[in-house]
Structures are given as structure tokens and as C-alpha cells.
Amino acid sequence: SYETAAEAAFGITGFRFVALNMLIMAYGAMLSYLMIVKESFSSLLGVDPDNAPVRRAILLLVSLTVQLPLSSKRDMADLSFTSRVSVVIDTFLVVFVALNAPISSSLQSIGGMPGLLANSVHFDTLFVGLGVLSFAFVCQHSAFIIAGSLEKPTTHRWSIVTMSTLLFCGCLAMLCGVTGYMGFLDDTSGNILNNLPHDNWTANVARTMLGITMLFVYPLESFVARHVCVVLLFAGRRAHEGDDSTILNRDDRRIGLTALLYLSAVIPAALFDDLGPVLAITGAIGGSSLSYIGPGLVYLGVHGERFMQLVDESWLGSLSPQWNESVQDKGSLDQLDEATPLFSKRIQEGVMQAEKNDLRQDSKAL
């Protein structure tokens, strides 16, 4: 898993760094999905935006009826049908936004494409935008769990899944982002459907579809958050390696963790309405750590000397004679290949320690 790969390079510190950022990412997603559910279904039922008690009651009713039971499933493979429905609905939503965005009138108001390009970059919100993008495209926190749910989890099949899904999602995000911004410019809301008229029946259909999608994607993030709780709170090799199905065979554990995570997300979702800061903060902290910082650190921790050798062989090595000498002092590449890899060494140590812990627990039970 992602967290055990970090542990192989940096020990328990690396394990906890990845696990905590996975929790931040999953929790932020759970919170944002619940906020969208509150907004979407309240708008559909004609509830006044200032009527907070009714909006909160709608959120509790819908989430307790659909999201919490789905999140209480034992394995992510049980959500395959709802995931397919979500993908279909998301595709229709993006096409709907692209067709209904008032692009022509917006472009006329700012002087056409030259005016759009001249005013489209806002450096004061640049990092906020990068945080939102990180939130949207980070999938490392759930990738290993999804890979384990495949019927035949081979490397080739997983490569096909990741390549096709990322390309498809990238096209949808590009289409929705470009057409949405061209249609509403700086008035674009964090939930772009809020820019559409509330009395338009097609807009209400889109809000219904978005609400249904949020009902079905919330359990995916709840599974990730529950996985982190398993690896951090339970002892033993199976828990440490993320064998959630075995650890959560007991209904009290599974339902208890799921309900606790739900309560921790639904309370702030009921109290707050602004989705933008949630996406930005979650993406900036958890998303950046998981997608940008974590993979690079793990690679350097496992293949640091190999990386230095490659830098020396590239044009960067010629820029600094001192760097070149320091790399040469570490030995030739042949010597590096003959050495025991740090990754394998750490993995062996981790397995031996986990086996000792299991034996100790078994002896106590006897």
C-alpha cells in the first residue's frame, strides 16, 4: 500500500505521514460531498437559503437514509453499481453545464476572447486554485484500495484502469472548467450549478443528478477514512498492512467506525455553507502531500543514490563540479546494483517485526 511503501523508506514516520494525509483528503471529500447534498436537495425542495434548520434536517434525513448505509458495507467492490451510476451522471452533468453556460453574453460583456485572456489569471487566488485542482485529481489515497477490489488485480489491468480513468476525468474537468468559467467568469460559484436559475426545470434536473452523485461517491471516501482508522488504531500485521475486510468482519467495529466518521463530517457540513475553502484547504494540505511530495520522497528514500547517479549523468551534473565529485565518491552504478536495496531491507524488517507482534498477541491470548 501507499503507506507501507513510505514506511519502507522512512519507517513509522513515513507511514504516519501518508496515513494522516490520506485521512485529511478523505475527510475533506466527505465534508464537501455532504455540503453539496445539503445545497442540492434544499434547492430542489424550494427551501429558502436562509432557513438553516430545515436545510440541516434535509441533510440529516438524506444522509442517514442513503449515505450511511452504503458506507457501512464491508468491501469497496460492493459499491461497483453505484460507482457506474455516478460516472454516467457526471458525464451528463458536464455536458449540461457546457450547453447551458451563457458563454456568448459573457464574452460580449468583457470584449471577447482578448478581454477574457487578459483578465483570466488572478495571482491572488492562484494557490487556492491549485489546491482545488489537487483535490479534484488526487486519487493516490484510494488507488491501492480500489486496485485490491479488482477481480484480477494484475499490474497490466490496473495500468489500463488508471490510464483510461485519468484521461476521461481530465477531459470532463477541462470541458466543465473552461465552459463554466467562460459562461460565468469571476462570478463562478464553488458549486457551478448555483449559478443557474433556481426556477429553471433543467437546472433542477441537474441539481438532482448532482445530489444523487454525491450520495454515491461519499461512501468511497468514507472507505478510505475508515481504512486509515484501521491501520492507525488496530494492532497486528493484518491491520498494519490494511487488510480492512478481515479487521472489519465484526459488525460493531465496522458500523462503529463508519458512524463515528459520519458524525465528524455531517456536523460541520450542517453548520457551514461555503464549499470553496474546504476544497482549497483539503487539496493544498492533503492533496499536495499525497500527489506531489509523498511520491517524490518515497522514490528518493528508496532510490536516492540511483537518483544522484542519474543527475550526474545528465546535464545538471556538469553545472557543479562539487556535486559531480560527491556522486562519484559513492561508487559506481555496478556497486549500487550489488548492494541490498533499502526498500527490500525495510520490508523484511517490517515483516519480521509484524510477525513478532502477532506471536506476542497469540501467546497472550493462549
VEXBAKOL-538017 format. One record per residue (C-alpha): residue number from 1; chain; x, y, z. Coordinates in pm, 1 decimal, decimal comma. Example, Ala and Ser with C-alpha at 12.3 -4.5 7.8 and 13.67 -1.06 7.14 Angstrom:
2
 pos unit       px       py       pz
   1    A   1230,0   -450,0    780,0
   2    A   1367,0   -106,0    714,0
END
This chain:
366
 pos unit       px       py       pz
   1    A      0,0      0,0      0,0
   2    A     96,9    366,5    -23,1
   3    A    158,7    398,4    349,6
   4    A    371,2     80,6    375,2
   5    A    579,2    197,1     77,5
   6    A    650,0    518,3    269,0
   7    A    728,5    310,5    576,7
   8    A    984,9    110,2    380,0
   9    A   1171,8    430,8    306,1
  10    A   1121,9    636,2    623,3
  11    A    997,3    397,3    889,0
  12    A    694,0    467,1   1103,1
  13    A    724,0    842,9   1036,8
  14    A    666,5    791,3    667,0
  15    A    378,7    556,0    739,7
  16    A    201,9    807,7    960,9
  17    A    271,6   1098,4    724,0
  18    A     93,6    924,8    436,5
  19    A   -185,3    784,1    655,6
  20    A   -268,0   1120,9    811,9
  21    A   -275,1   1296,7    475,9
  22    A   -499,1   1021,9    341,1
  23    A   -732,4   1094,7    630,6
  24    A   -724,0   1469,0    560,0
  25    A   -803,5   1410,9    194,1
  26    A  -1083,9   1163,7    260,5
  27    A  -1236,2   1371,1    539,6
  28    A  -1233,8   1686,7    326,3
  29    A  -1408,1   1499,1     46,5
  30    A  -1669,9   1358,6    284,8
  31    A  -1737,0   1705,7    421,7
  32    A  -1766,1   1866,0     78,6
  33    A  -1998,9   1593,9    -52,5
  34    A  -2231,9   1637,3    244,5
  35    A  -2236,5   2013,5    191,6
  36    A  -2332,3   1962,1   -173,0
  37    A  -2608,9   1721,8    -69,5
  38    A  -2749,2   1986,3    164,2
  39    A  -2733,9   2254,0   -104,0
  40    A  -2872,3   2042,3   -388,1
  41    A  -3169,8   1882,0   -214,8
  42    A  -3262,2   2202,2    -31,6
  43    A  -3276,7   2388,1   -363,1
  44    A  -3483,4   2111,1   -520,0
  45    A  -3739,2   2125,0   -240,1
  46    A  -3763,6   2502,7   -261,7
  47    A  -3620,1   2569,5     83,5
  48    A  -3513,1   2927,7    142,5
  49    A  -3131,2   2960,7    163,7
  50    A  -3168,9   3141,1    497,3
  51    A  -3378,5   2863,8    652,0
  52    A  -3086,8   2682,4    816,3
  53    A  -3286,3   2441,3   1040,8
  54    A  -3482,0   2293,0    750,1
  55    A  -3170,5   2262,7    535,0
  56    A  -2993,0   2076,8    813,8
  57    A  -3289,8   1847,2    864,7
  58    A  -3287,6   1761,8    493,1
  59    A  -2915,3   1683,5    510,2
  60    A  -2961,8   1450,3    807,4
  61    A  -3260,7   1275,8    654,1
  62    A  -3096,7   1211,2    317,4
  63    A  -2754,0   1115,5    451,8
  64    A  -2890,4    882,1    719,4
  65    A  -3118,5    713,3    469,1
  66    A  -2869,4    655,9    184,2
  67    A  -2509,4    752,2    254,5
  68    A  -2458,8    595,6    595,8
  69    A  -2596,7    250,2    496,3
  70    A  -2383,4    245,0    180,8
  71    A  -2075,5    346,2    381,1
  72    A  -2133,9     56,5    620,2
  73    A  -2056,4   -201,6    351,9
  74    A  -1753,1   -416,9    421,8
  75    A  -1572,8   -404,1     84,4
  76    A  -1539,0   -131,4   -176,9
  77    A  -1630,0   -380,2   -450,5
  78    A  -1986,1   -371,2   -311,2
  79    A  -2013,0    -16,0   -449,4
  80    A  -1945,5   -108,4   -811,9
  81    A  -2303,2    -45,7   -927,8
  82    A  -2337,1    293,5   -758,6
  83    A  -1996,7    392,9   -897,0
  84    A  -2110,7    317,8  -1251,2
  85    A  -2422,6    527,7  -1197,8
  86    A  -2207,3    815,7  -1069,3
  87    A  -1983,6    810,0  -1376,1
  88    A  -2282,4    823,2  -1611,1
  89    A  -2443,3   1108,1  -1417,1
  90    A  -2117,1   1305,9  -1403,7
  91    A  -2084,9   1283,1  -1780,3
  92    A  -2438,4   1416,5  -1831,6
  93    A  -2373,2   1695,8  -1582,0
  94    A  -2062,2   1818,7  -1761,2
  95    A  -2240,0   1816,9  -2096,7
  96    A  -2532,2   2003,2  -1937,7
  97    A  -2306,0   2276,1  -1795,6
  98    A  -2125,9   2314,2  -2127,9
  99    A  -2453,5   2354,5  -2318,0
 100    A  -2622,3   2590,5  -2070,5
 101    A  -2336,7   2823,3  -1978,8
 102    A  -2407,9   3175,5  -2120,5
 103    A  -2076,1   3196,9  -2298,6
 104    A  -2179,5   3439,5  -2576,0
 105    A  -2322,6   3706,9  -2345,9
 106    A  -2030,8   3680,3  -2103,7
 107    A  -1772,0   3718,5  -2377,4
 108    A  -1953,0   4020,8  -2516,6
 109    A  -1954,2   4188,1  -2175,2
 110    A  -1574,0   4173,8  -2143,8
 111    A  -1477,5   4243,4  -2505,1
 112    A  -1445,4   3892,3  -2647,3
 113    A  -1161,5   3644,6  -2614,7
 114    A   -884,9   3910,2  -2578,2
 115    A  -1063,2   4051,8  -2275,2
 116    A  -1112,4   3703,0  -2131,4
 117    A   -745,8   3612,6  -2168,4
 118    A   -632,9   3945,7  -2025,1
 119    A   -841,2   3903,0  -1709,0
 120    A   -840,3   3527,8  -1660,6
 121    A   -530,2   3498,2  -1438,5
 122    A   -568,4   3608,3  -1076,1
 123    A   -242,8   3571,9   -889,6
 124    A   -406,3   3643,7   -552,9
 125    A   -608,2   3321,5   -580,4
 126    A   -356,3   3116,3   -777,5
 127    A   -264,6   2880,9   -493,1
 128    A   -629,0   2843,4   -394,2
 129    A   -698,2   2724,4   -748,0
 130    A   -406,4   2482,7   -734,5
 131    A   -546,6   2343,7   -410,0
 132    A   -885,5   2285,8   -571,0
 133    A   -719,1   2114,8   -868,7
 134    A   -520,1   1895,0   -633,3
 135    A   -839,4   1798,4   -454,0
 136    A  -1007,4   1709,6   -783,2
 137    A   -732,0   1490,8   -926,4
 138    A   -570,0   1328,3   -624,4
 139    A   -653,6    958,9   -625,7
 140    A   -346,2    812,1   -455,7
 141    A   -527,4    786,7   -123,1
 142    A   -783,5    543,7   -264,5
 143    A   -587,4    389,7   -552,3
 144    A   -446,3     92,2   -362,3
 145    A   -783,8     12,0   -205,0
 146    A   -955,4     19,8   -545,0
 147    A   -677,7   -187,3   -700,6
 148    A   -729,5   -453,3   -436,7
 149    A  -1100,4   -469,4   -519,6
 150    A  -1039,6   -571,8   -884,4
 151    A  -1139,6   -924,2   -979,8
 152    A   -791,9   -985,1  -1123,9
 153    A   -564,6   -723,4   -964,4
 154    A   -272,3   -751,7  -1205,6
 155    A    -36,1   -467,1  -1287,7
 156    A   -147,2   -462,7  -1651,6
 157    A   -517,2   -439,4  -1565,4
 158    A   -451,6   -168,5  -1310,1
 159    A   -248,7     31,1  -1563,5
 160    A   -541,6     19,3  -1805,9
 161    A   -781,2    134,5  -1534,1
 162    A   -566,3    427,6  -1420,4
 163    A   -479,5    547,4  -1770,7
 164    A   -834,6    537,6  -1904,7
 165    A   -997,1    691,2  -1597,6
 166    A   -749,8    977,4  -1560,1
 167    A   -776,5   1067,0  -1928,9
 168    A  -1155,4   1055,1  -1914,0
 169    A  -1173,1   1261,6  -1594,6
 170    A   -922,2   1511,1  -1731,7
 171    A  -1135,9   1568,1  -2041,7
 172    A  -1450,3   1613,2  -1832,2
 173    A  -1278,2   1854,8  -1594,1
 174    A  -1132,5   2058,3  -1880,1
 175    A  -1468,7   2083,8  -2055,9
 176    A  -1657,0   2178,2  -1739,6
 177    A  -1392,7   2423,7  -1618,2
 178    A  -1342,6   2608,9  -1945,9
 179    A  -1708,1   2637,7  -2043,4
 180    A  -1816,4   2714,5  -1686,6
 181    A  -1565,2   2995,8  -1642,8
 182    A  -1633,9   3138,3  -1987,3
 183    A  -2003,0   3143,7  -1900,1
 184    A  -1992,3   3295,3  -1550,6
 185    A  -1641,1   3448,2  -1528,3
 186    A  -1548,2   3574,2  -1179,9
 187    A  -1898,4   3503,7  -1050,4
 188    A  -1846,8   3129,2  -1087,7
 189    A  -1956,8   2957,8   -766,2
 190    A  -1777,7   2671,4   -595,5
 191    A  -2082,1   2465,7   -694,2
 192    A  -2132,2   2580,4  -1050,6
 193    A  -2496,1   2472,6  -1053,3
 194    A  -2566,2   2756,5   -808,4
 195    A  -2500,8   2995,3  -1098,2
 196    A  -2802,0   2857,0  -1283,2
 197    A  -3154,3   2995,4  -1226,0
 198    A  -3337,8   2830,1   -936,6
 199    A  -3670,0   2834,6  -1123,8
 200    A  -3534,8   2659,0  -1432,9
 201    A  -3653,6   2296,6  -1456,9
 202    A  -3344,6   2181,3  -1647,2
 203    A  -3122,1   2332,1  -1378,7
 204    A  -3321,8   2149,2  -1113,2
 205    A  -3276,0   1822,8  -1303,3
 206    A  -2902,5   1887,9  -1298,5
 207    A  -2912,4   1955,4   -924,3
 208    A  -3098,4   1630,0   -873,6
 209    A  -2832,7   1442,9  -1068,7
 210    A  -2554,6   1612,1   -871,8
 211    A  -2722,9   1523,7   -542,7
 212    A  -2754,1   1159,9   -648,5
 213    A  -2387,5   1154,4   -746,3
 214    A  -2284,9   1291,2   -406,1
 215    A  -2490,2   1019,9   -238,2
 216    A  -2291,7    755,1   -423,0
 217    A  -1937,7    898,4   -404,5
 218    A  -1944,6    978,2    -32,8
 219    A  -1909,8    607,0     63,3
 220    A  -1589,0    579,3   -142,7
 221    A  -1417,8    844,4     67,2
 222    A  -1566,6    702,2    384,6
 223    A  -1399,0    370,7    298,6
 224    A  -1062,5    547,3    271,5
 225    A  -1105,9    727,2    604,1
 226    A  -1209,9    400,3    766,2
 227    A   -903,9    229,8    618,1
 228    A   -678,7    490,1    780,9
 229    A   -850,8    431,5   1115,1
 230    A   -785,3     59,1   1078,3
 231    A   -412,1     97,1   1012,1
 232    A   -365,8    353,7   1289,5
 233    A   -592,6    225,2   1566,4
 234    A   -570,7   -154,5   1542,5
 235    A   -266,3   -368,2   1623,0
 236    A   -126,7   -665,3   1430,2
 237    A     20,2   -732,8   1088,6
 238    A   -314,0   -756,0    906,3
 239    A   -426,8   -419,3   1036,2
 240    A    -88,2   -262,5    964,6
 241    A    -96,9   -383,6    604,8
 242    A   -451,7   -254,2    558,3
 243    A   -644,8   -580,2    543,4
 244    A   -970,7   -397,6    614,3
 245    A  -1204,6   -685,5    529,0
 246    A  -1051,8   -910,9    793,6
 247    A  -1035,9   -647,4   1065,0
 248    A  -1388,8   -519,3    996,4
 249    A  -1557,4   -859,8    985,7
 250    A  -1709,8   -771,1   1319,4
 251    A  -2017,5   -555,6   1266,0
 252    A  -1958,4   -348,3   1576,5
 253    A  -1615,5   -237,9   1454,9
 254    A  -1728,9   -162,1   1100,7
 255    A  -2050,3     19,2   1186,2
 256    A  -1894,9    197,3   1483,8
 257    A  -1608,8    342,8   1279,4
 258    A  -1840,3    433,9    992,5
 259    A  -2086,8    611,0   1222,4
 260    A  -1810,4    798,9   1403,0
 261    A  -1664,0    925,3   1075,8
 262    A  -2010,6   1020,8    954,1
 263    A  -2082,1   1226,2   1266,2
 264    A  -1746,1   1402,1   1244,0
 265    A  -1830,1   1513,6    887,2
 266    A  -2205,0   1579,3    900,0
 267    A  -2187,8   1822,7   1194,6
 268    A  -1959,3   2079,5   1023,5
 269    A  -2140,2   2016,5    692,0
 270    A  -2464,4   2120,3    859,4
 271    A  -2308,3   2433,0   1010,1
 272    A  -2115,7   2571,6    710,0
 273    A  -2216,1   2651,9    352,2
 274    A  -1906,8   2777,9    167,3
 275    A  -1757,1   2489,7    -27,6
 276    A  -1456,0   2674,3   -171,7
 277    A  -1234,3   2685,6    141,3
 278    A  -1297,2   2316,3    210,6
 279    A  -1175,8   2218,9   -136,5
 280    A   -880,4   2458,2   -125,6
 281    A   -752,7   2363,6    221,9
 282    A   -801,1   1991,1    171,3
 283    A   -628,0   1997,3   -166,0
 284    A   -345,0   2224,2    -51,5
 285    A   -255,8   2007,8    250,0
 286    A   -365,3   1651,0    187,5
 287    A   -368,8   1660,7   -192,5
 288    A    -25,8   1820,3   -229,6
 289    A    130,8   1584,9     24,0
 290    A    -13,3   1272,6   -138,9
 291    A     33,3   1360,5   -504,7
 292    A    343,9   1581,4   -516,5
 293    A    551,8   1548,2   -200,2
 294    A    491,2   1187,9    -96,5
 295    A    580,6   1004,8   -421,2
 296    A    899,0   1206,0   -464,5
 297    A   1011,7   1146,0   -107,5
 298    A    942,9    773,0   -131,4
 299    A   1141,0    748,0   -455,5
 300    A   1435,4    937,6   -307,8
 301    A   1419,6    731,4     10,2
 302    A   1433,9    405,5   -184,6
 303    A   1648,1    501,7   -485,2
 304    A   1834,2    809,1   -354,6
 305    A   2179,9    700,4   -469,0
 306    A   2045,4    591,5   -805,6
 307    A   1883,4    934,0   -842,5
 308    A   2213,6   1108,0   -770,2
 309    A   2381,6    889,9  -1030,8
 310    A   2121,2    983,9  -1291,2
 311    A   2160,4   1353,4  -1210,3
 312    A   2535,5   1320,0  -1253,6
 313    A   2484,7   1159,5  -1594,6
 314    A   2250,2   1438,8  -1705,4
 315    A   2332,4   1798,4  -1796,1
 316    A   2277,5   1901,4  -1432,0
 317    A   2590,3   1715,0  -1330,3
 318    A   2807,4   1940,3  -1543,7
 319    A   2684,6   2254,4  -1364,9
 320    A   2855,7   2176,3  -1035,7
 321    A   3195,6   2001,9  -1011,0
 322    A   3146,8   1954,2   -635,5
 323    A   2819,2   1768,2   -695,8
 324    A   2991,9   1555,7   -958,1
 325    A   3271,5   1459,5   -719,1
 326    A   3030,4   1378,5   -434,7
 327    A   2835,4   1140,7   -656,0
 328    A   3149,1    971,0   -785,9
 329    A   3267,2    915,3   -428,4
 330    A   2963,2    698,1   -362,2
 331    A   3082,5    434,0   -604,2
 332    A   2989,3    308,9   -945,6
 333    A   2642,0    207,9  -1057,0
 334    A   2751,6   -157,2  -1058,9
 335    A   2829,3   -134,6   -688,8
 336    A   2486,3     16,0   -625,4
 337    A   2319,8   -271,5   -805,3
 338    A   2508,4   -524,7   -594,4
 339    A   2401,5   -360,3   -268,5
 340    A   2091,8   -471,3    -86,2
 341    A   1809,9   -228,4   -178,4
 342    A   1683,9    -20,0    109,5
 343    A   1327,8    -99,0     12,1
 344    A   1372,6   -475,2     40,9
 345    A   1563,3   -439,7    364,7
 346    A   1296,4   -225,7    526,4
 347    A   1019,5   -455,0    402,2
 348    A   1193,3   -757,7    555,1
 349    A   1241,8   -576,1    884,5
 350    A    877,1   -467,8    886,0
 351    A    750,2   -819,6    817,1
 352    A    971,6   -968,6   1089,2
 353    A    853,7   -709,9   1341,0
 354    A    488,5   -766,4   1247,0
 355    A    531,1  -1142,9   1286,6
 356    A    684,4  -1091,3   1630,4
 357    A    389,0   -872,9   1730,9
 358    A    142,8  -1136,0   1607,7
 359    A    322,2  -1409,7   1800,8
 360    A    321,3  -1195,0   2111,6
 361    A    -53,4  -1135,6   2079,3
 362    A   -119,8  -1506,0   2016,7
 363    A     77,0  -1602,0   2326,9
 364    A   -121,8  -1355,7   2534,9
 365    A   -447,0  -1499,5   2401,0
 366    A   -333,2  -1852,9   2489,0
END
